[in-house]
Amino acid sequence: MQTLTVNLGDRSYPIHVGEGILPRAGEFLSQAGLRGKVAIVTNPTVAQLYLDAVHEALTDAGFEMIPILIPEGEEHKNLKTLASIYDRLITERLERNSCVMALGGGVVGDVAGFIAATYLRGIPYIQVPTTLLAQVDSSVGGKTGVNHQNGKNLIGAFHQPRSVLIDVTVLQSLPPRELVAGLAEVIKYGVIEHPALFTLLEEKIDKVIGLDRELLVQIIATSCRIKARVVEKDEREDDYRAVLNFGHTIGHALEAVTDYRKYLHGEAVGIGMAQATAISVHQGFCDQRSLERIRKLIRKAGLPADIPPDVSRQSLIQSMEVDKKSAEGRIKFVMCAGIGRTCFHSLAPGEILAALGA
C-alpha cells in the first residue's frame, strides 16, 4: 500500500492506494476521527459487489451503516437525485458528527460529495472510488456537484474528503469499457506534467489494461500525486488548477450535446485531448510529433480520438460558451506545448472552428 497526503493545512487528508483496502475501511474511518452513522451512497451494481464487505468492515469497527442507492448513469447526476438523498438523511437523523461515504464511480462521488458539502452546512465524507477514472481523478481534490440541463457540473461546491480509499482489486469487476475510459485521465496527467508517466503508458498500456496490480498501484499513485500537487497550489481553481481541464472543454461539450448518453466521460475526454492538441498545433503552441504521440496513445488505449461526423462543431461551440471557464465571448483552453508542458490560451469561437476544420 502507498499512502499519499493532500496538504491543505487543517483540511489535509490521506490517500491510501493498494490491495485489500475495502476490508480495512472501518480502520481507516476511525483513523480519520469519524464515528457514529455512515450514510453510504452507491448504486445497485456496486452495492451488489461490495456493499456487504464494507458493511462488515464498518460494523466490526463500531459504525452504523445506512445504505442509500441511487440510479446509475450521468443522466441521474441532478437535483432530483440530491433531493431523494436529503430526504433519507433527514429521515435517518444524521447529525454533524455523522459522515457520508461515496462508494462508486465519478457520479456517485460527485453527488455524495455535494450532499456532504451542503447537508447541515457540511459534514465529513470519505471517497471510496470503484472505477479507474474516479480513483485517479474525481475522488481527489474536493470538487463536488451535479449537472444542469444547460451544462455539466454547473451546480457544485468545493468540499475536501477526510480520506480517499483506493483498492485496486475492485478494478477486476470493472467492465473493460469503463477501465479504458479511466485511462483517459491517466494519459492526461502524462501530457500535462509527467513525460515519464506518458512514456510508461506508451510502453506498458497492454499490461495496465490486463490489470497488472503492481503497475496499477504505480500509475494510480503517480496520478494522485500530480492531482494533489495541483490542488495544493490552487484548491478552488482560481488559476493553475484549470490545467486539470486539459481535454475537458471539448469533452464536456461533447457529453452535453449527446445528452450524456453516447460517451463515457473518459471517452469524451479522449476525443477532447486529441482535439485540444490539434488546436494547440494549429495555434503554434505544440509540435506535430507530440500530437501524433498523443493520438497514437489514445487510440492504443482503446479510446476514440475524433469528433464523429454527425456532431455539429457549431453545437459544440454553443455548449462551450456556457461552460464555467468561458468569459467575455472567449473560451479558455488548456493548450499542449509538448508532452509534459501546457499553457492557457483563450480562443474566440471562430478560431476553434477553424482549428477543428469546420
C-alpha positions, 0 to 999 in steps of 0.5 A, spaced: 500 500 500 502 507 498 499 512 502 499 519 499 497 526 503 493 532 500 496 538 504 491 543 505 493 545 512 487 543 517 483 540 511 489 535 509 487 528 508 490 521 506 490 517 500 491 510 501 492 506 494 493 498 494 490 491 495 485 489 500 483 496 502 475 495 502 476 490 508 480 495 512 475 501 511 472 501 518 480 502 520 481 507 516 474 511 518 476 511 525 483 513 523 480 519 520 476 521 527 469 519 524 464 515 528 457 514 529 452 513 522 455 512 515 450 514 510 453 510 504 451 512 497 452 507 491 448 504 486 445 497 485 451 494 481 456 496 486 452 495 492 451 488 489 459 487 489 461 490 495 456 493 499 456 487 504 464 487 505 464 494 507 458 493 511 462 488 515 468 492 515 464 498 518 460 494 523 466 490 526 469 497 527 463 500 531 459 504 525 452 504 523 451 503 516 445 506 512 445 504 505 442 509 500 442 507 492 441 511 487 440 510 479 446 509 475 448 513 469 450 521 468 443 522 466 441 521 474 447 526 476 441 532 478 437 535 483 432 530 483 437 525 485 440 530 491 433 531 493 431 523 494 438 523 498 436 529 503 430 526 504 433 519 507 438 523 511 433 527 514 429 521 515 435 517 518 437 523 523 444 524 521 447 529 525 454 533 524 458 528 527 455 523 522 459 522 515 457 520 508 461 515 504 461 515 496 462 508 494 462 508 486 464 511 480 465 519 478 457 520 479 456 517 485 462 521 488 460 527 485 453 527 488 455 524 495 460 529 495 455 535 494 450 532 499 456 532 504 458 539 502 451 542 503 447 537 508 447 541 515 452 546 512 457 540 511 459 534 514 465 529 513 465 524 507 470 519 505 471 517 497 471 510 496 472 510 488 470 503 484 472 505 477 479 507 474 477 514 472 474 516 479 480 513 483 485 517 479 481 523 478 474 525 481 475 522 488 481 527 489 481 534 490 474 536 493 470 538 487 463 536 488 456 537 484 451 535 479 449 537 472 444 542 469 440 541 463 444 547 460 451 544 462 455 539 466 457 540 473 454 547 473 451 546 480 457 544 485 461 546 491 468 545 493 468 540 499 475 536 501 474 528 503 477 526 510 480 520 506 480 517 499 480 509 499 483 506 493 483 498 492 485 496 486 482 489 486 475 492 485 478 494 478 477 486 476 469 487 476 470 493 472 467 492 465 473 493 460 469 499 457 469 503 463 477 501 465 479 504 458 475 510 459 479 511 466 485 511 462 483 517 459 485 521 465 491 517 466 494 519 459 492 526 461 496 527 467 502 524 462 501 530 457 500 535 462 506 534 467 509 527 467 513 525 460 515 519 464 508 517 466 506 518 458 512 514 456 510 508 461 503 508 458 506 508 451 510 502 453 506 498 458 498 500 456 497 492 454 499 490 461 495 496 465 489 494 461 490 486 463 490 489 470 497 488 472 496 490 480 503 492 481 503 497 475 496 499 477 498 501 484 504 505 480 500 509 475 494 510 480 499 513 485 503 517 480 496 520 478 494 522 485 500 525 486 500 530 480 492 531 482 494 533 489 500 537 487 495 541 483 490 542 488 495 544 493 497 550 489 490 552 487 484 548 491 478 552 488 481 553 481 482 560 481 488 559 476 493 553 475 488 548 477 484 549 470 490 545 467 486 539 470 481 541 464 486 539 459 481 535 454 475 537 458 472 543 454 471 539 448 469 533 452 464 536 456 461 539 450 461 533 447 457 529 453 452 535 453 450 535 446 449 527 446 445 528 452 450 524 456 448 518 453 453 516 447 460 517 451 463 515 457 466 521 460 473 518 459 471 517 452 469 524 451 475 526 454 479 522 449 476 525 443 477 532 447 485 531 448 486 529 441 482 535 439 485 540 444 492 538 441 490 539 434 488 546 436 494 547 440 498 545 433 494 549 429 495 555 434 503 554 434 503 552 441 505 544 440 509 540 435 506 535 430 510 529 433 507 530 440 500 530 437 501 524 433 504 521 440 498 523 443 493 520 438 497 514 437 496 513 445 489 514 445 487 510 440 492 504 443 488 505 449 482 503 446 479 510 446 476 514 440 480 520 438 475 524 433 469 528 433 464 523 429 461 526 423 454 527 425 456 532 431 455 539 429 462 543 431 457 549 431 453 545 437 459 544 440 461 551 440 454 553 443 455 548 449 462 551 450 460 558 451 456 556 457 461 552 460 464 555 467 471 557 464 468 561 458 468 569 459 467 575 455 465 571 448 472 567 449 473 560 451 479 558 455 483 552 453 488 548 456 493 548 450 499 542 449 506 545 448 509 538 448 508 532 452 509 534 459 508 542 458 501 546 457 499 553 457 492 557 457 490 560 451 483 563 450 480 562 443 474 566 440 469 561 437 471 562 430 478 560 431 476 553 434 472 552 428 477 553 424 482 549 428 477 543 428 476 544 420 469 546 420 
